[in-house]
Amino acid sequence: MCELMTIAAAVAFTVWHFAAGRRNNAVFTTMLMFWGAALMWSVDCVAGAIEGEPLLDLSRHDFMLGAIILAAGLSVFAILSALQRRNARSA
């Protein structure tokens, strides 16, 4: 489940990045973080499938892990956005 959640967040931030005209560094940084997480979870899912585990884990614990990953990424995005706005005002 965390794999699907990080891929969805990565796609959402990618669409936002290109729709905004590639001007927002906070969106770009968050997009890269979510794509990195999605790549990491993809490798983990494939490695688990090779060892005989199911490809996707749809358990409650995996959902909670995905929610924590999304919360952390969105927190970083909020901090980066606030810093970007503060720097734009002072310039």
C-alpha positions in Angstrom: 0.0 0.0 0.0 2.8 2.4 0.8 4.1 1.8 -2.7 0.8 2.9 -4.3 0.6 5.9 -2.0 4.1 7.2 -2.8 3.6 6.6 -6.6 0.3 8.6 -6.4 2.0 11.4 -4.5 4.9 11.4 -6.9 2.5 11.6 -9.9 0.5 14.4 -8.3 3.6 16.5 -7.6 4.9 15.8 -11.1 1.7 17.1 -12.6 1.7 20.1 -10.3 5.3 20.8 -11.2 4.7 20.9 -14.9 1.3 22.6 -14.6 3.0 25.4 -12.6 5.5 26.1 -15.3 8.5 24.6 -13.4 8.8 27.7 -11.2 8.3 26.3 -7.7 11.4 24.7 -6.1 9.4 23.4 -3.2 7.1 21.4 -5.5 10.2 20.1 -7.5 12.1 19.0 -4.4 9.0 17.3 -2.9 8.4 15.6 -6.3 11.9 14.2 -6.3 11.5 13.0 -2.7 8.3 11.1 -3.5 9.9 9.6 -6.7 12.8 8.4 -4.6 10.5 6.8 -2.1 8.5 5.2 -4.9 11.6 3.8 -6.5 12.8 2.5 -3.1 9.4 0.8 -2.4 9.4 -0.7 -5.9 12.7 -2.3 -5.4 11.5 -3.6 -2.0 8.3 -5.0 -3.5 10.1 -6.7 -6.4 12.7 -8.2 -4.0 10.0 -9.5 -1.8 8.1 -11.0 -4.7 11.3 -12.8 -5.8 11.5 -14.3 -2.3 7.9 -15.5 -2.6 6.0 -12.7 -0.8 3.0 -11.0 -2.5 3.9 -8.2 -4.8 1.8 -5.6 -2.9 1.2 -5.6 0.8 -2.3 -4.2 1.4 -2.2 -4.6 5.2 -3.2 -2.0 7.8 0.4 -1.7 8.9 1.6 -0.9 5.4 -1.2 1.7 5.0 0.0 3.4 8.2 3.6 3.3 6.9 2.4 5.0 3.7 0.5 7.6 5.7 3.6 8.4 7.7 5.7 8.7 4.5 3.0 11.1 3.0 2.8 13.1 6.2 6.6 13.5 6.3 6.8 14.5 2.7 4.0 17.0 3.0 5.6 18.4 6.1 8.9 19.0 4.2 6.8 20.6 1.4 5.1 22.9 3.9 8.5 24.0 5.4 10.1 24.5 1.9 7.1 26.5 0.8 7.2 28.7 3.9 10.9 29.3 3.4 10.4 30.1 -0.3 7.7 32.6 0.5 9.8 34.3 3.1 12.8 34.6 0.8 10.5 36.0 -2.0 9.2 38.7 0.4 12.6 39.7 1.6 14.1 40.0 -1.9 
